[in-house]
Each structure stands twice: as structure tokens, then as C-alpha cells.
């Protein structure tokens, strides 16, 4: 069966000199891993840097065939960029934060485990906001609060509830005192280190 859908590119794994395993997030909030044969060589099918983390792409894929039987791999036959969030790649701080968003979600995802479309929407809205935001630290905090709250592992004070009520595009309008911001950051970092053991590889400061 051939499937066509739009996904976010999360992470790449080099499989051979020319092949890639592309880990993606689909609209149900689940990880899918795609085998892209000759992706490092084929400019016709996979040109333009289509498989870059943070890219929002449209892919066509199907189960691989091996010895007349279906294998466990999904093989991607077509891929094209829908949105590349180009402004992130002209600003190092924005790009690093975008990759951090992807890293956190990648730590949460498990193959075939659907987390609902909320995480998919959070990533898309977070990356869109990141292209224009002038308050990156507050955006980062807002993203973390929404992600961890979605997972049911973060309880926050009533004074901080605006982070949950407002869409992530409204991060700049949230008003908290500096001591409250510091307390919330410390709390979030503790939860991240406990909930996501490998999250220390990303920038948590």
C-alpha cells in the first residue's frame, strides 16, 4: 500500500554510503522511519536538501519488498519540501532553538506510538513562531511548558497558567516577573532531566 502524507523531518541516520534512514513526525504525533535509497546521490528524487531536520515535507512511501515478502521498512519514493523555515537557517540562534524543539520531541516519540496531533501542531506552530520571534527565551519556555504538560509530567503554578492558555504564537504577551521566570526555568530543567534522560545533550540553559 502506498501512503502519501506530510511530515516533519526529525533526525537522519546514514545507512550506507548513499542511503538514509529518515525519522519523521506525522500528523498523528507518531514517529515513522523511512528508508531513502540513494538519498545522498539522487538529486532528481531527493534534491534541494529535502531531508533536513525541521523541514516540513510531503512524502510518498510504501512497505519494502524483500524476497517477495514485505519487510519491516517503509521505503520513500518521493519527497518534496512544503515549508523549509528558511529564516531559521540565516540565524544561528534560531536554528539551534529549532533543532532543540525537534530534539525534545524526538526523545519523547516511540515508533508507532501515537501522541495525538497536539505535538505535531506544537512543533509546526513553534517553528513558525521562531522565524519571527524577538523573545527566543520566552518562546523556548512556552514550548517546553506545552510539551511537558501534554505528556502529563509538568504541574505549574496558577500564576504561570498563561503558558497553557495562550497559543505559542502569543508567547511574547505573557508577563511574569524575573524571579518567577527563573523558578519556572529551574523547574522545567529538573523535569526534563528526569523525564528525558538524554535531553542533557541539547541546550537546556
Secondary structure, 3 states (H helix, E strand, C coil): CEEEEEEEEEEEEECCCCCEEEEEECCCCCEEEEEECCCCCCHHHHCCCCCCCCCEEEEEEEEEEECCEEEEEEEEEEEEEEECCHHHHHCHHHHHHHHHHHHHHHHHCCECCCCCHHHHHHHHHHHHHHHHCCCHHHHHHHHHHHHHHHCCCCCCCHHHCHHHHCCHHHHHHCCCCHHHHHHHHHHHHHHHHHHCCCHHHCCCC
